[in-house]
Amino acid sequence: MTNKPFFERVYEVVRCIPPGRVTTYGAIARYLGAARSARMVGWALRHAFSHEGFLPAHRVVNRRGLLTGKHAFGFSDTMRRLLEQEGVEVKDDRVVHFERLFWDPAENL
């Protein structure tokens, strides 16, 4: 995976996040060996909509469980609705039970 461009490596990790679980920009960055690149992960996900195929970018939130990337989905409630369709409860743009639903790529990949 290390020979691939950073954005593609981000997309590979995001594709592995199971439905009903969430991870963070920082957790992905750490897994990729770029611990200080959480914002770059966010940038990659902002460009994911031009990527071929479905990418569950709605499963990536900030370190506090906030839906900080919701503006990239076209409508302000799309990210929340996608998470709720997977059984993730969201209140005031924050994942309820974030710690329990957190999926760490370093532990799961």
C-alpha positions in Angstrom: 0.0 0.0 0.0 2.9 2.4 0.6 3.7 2.8 -3.1 0.3 4.2 -3.8 -0.6 7.9 -3.7 -1.8 9.2 -0.3 -5.4 9.8 -1.4 -5.7 6.3 -2.8 -4.3 4.8 0.5 -6.9 6.9 2.4 -9.7 5.5 0.2 -8.5 1.9 0.7 -8.8 2.4 4.5 -12.2 4.1 4.3 -13.6 1.2 2.2 -12.8 -1.1 5.1 -14.8 0.8 7.7 -17.7 -1.5 8.5 -21.3 -0.3 8.3 -22.5 1.1 11.7 -19.0 2.0 12.8 -17.0 5.3 12.5 -13.4 6.3 12.5 -11.5 9.6 12.6 -9.4 11.5 10.2 -6.5 11.2 12.7 -6.8 7.5 13.1 -6.6 7.0 9.4 -3.6 9.4 9.2 -1.8 7.5 12.0 -2.5 4.1 10.4 -0.9 5.4 7.2 2.2 6.6 9.0 1.4 10.3 8.7 0.1 11.1 12.2 0.1 14.8 11.6 -1.9 14.6 8.4 -5.5 14.4 9.6 -6.4 17.5 7.6 -4.9 15.8 4.5 -7.2 12.9 5.1 -10.1 15.3 5.2 -8.9 16.9 2.0 -8.7 13.4 0.3 -12.3 12.7 1.5 -13.5 16.0 0.1 -12.3 14.8 -3.3 -13.7 11.3 -2.9 -16.9 12.2 -4.7 -15.0 12.4 -7.9 -13.6 9.0 -7.1 -15.0 6.0 -9.0 -17.4 3.8 -7.0 -19.0 4.2 -3.6 -16.7 5.3 -0.8 -18.3 5.4 2.7 -16.8 8.8 3.6 -19.8 9.4 5.9 -18.2 7.0 8.4 -15.2 9.4 9.0 -15.7 12.0 11.7 -13.5 14.2 13.8 -11.8 13.1 17.0 -14.8 14.1 19.1 -17.3 12.3 17.0 -18.5 15.5 15.2 -19.8 15.4 11.7 -17.3 18.1 10.5 -17.3 16.9 6.9 -21.0 17.1 6.4 -20.7 20.2 4.2 -19.0 18.0 1.5 -22.0 15.9 1.0 -24.1 18.4 -0.8 -26.8 18.7 1.8 -26.2 19.4 5.5 -28.1 16.4 6.6 -26.9 13.7 4.2 -24.0 12.5 6.3 -26.3 12.2 9.3 -28.9 10.4 7.3 -26.4 7.9 5.9 -25.1 7.1 9.4 -28.6 6.8 10.8 -29.5 4.3 8.0 -26.6 2.2 9.3 -27.9 2.3 12.9 -25.6 5.1 14.1 -27.4 7.6 16.4 -26.4 11.2 15.8 -27.5 14.1 18.0 -26.5 17.7 17.4 -24.1 16.6 14.7 -22.2 14.3 17.1 -22.1 10.5 17.0 -23.8 9.1 20.1 -21.7 6.4 21.8 -18.7 7.4 19.7 -16.2 5.5 21.8 -18.2 2.3 21.5 -18.6 2.7 17.7 -15.1 3.8 17.0 -13.3 1.6 14.5 -9.5 1.9 14.7 -7.7 0.8 11.5 -4.5 0.2 13.4 -6.3 -2.5 15.4 -8.6 -3.9 12.7 -6.5 -3.9 9.5 
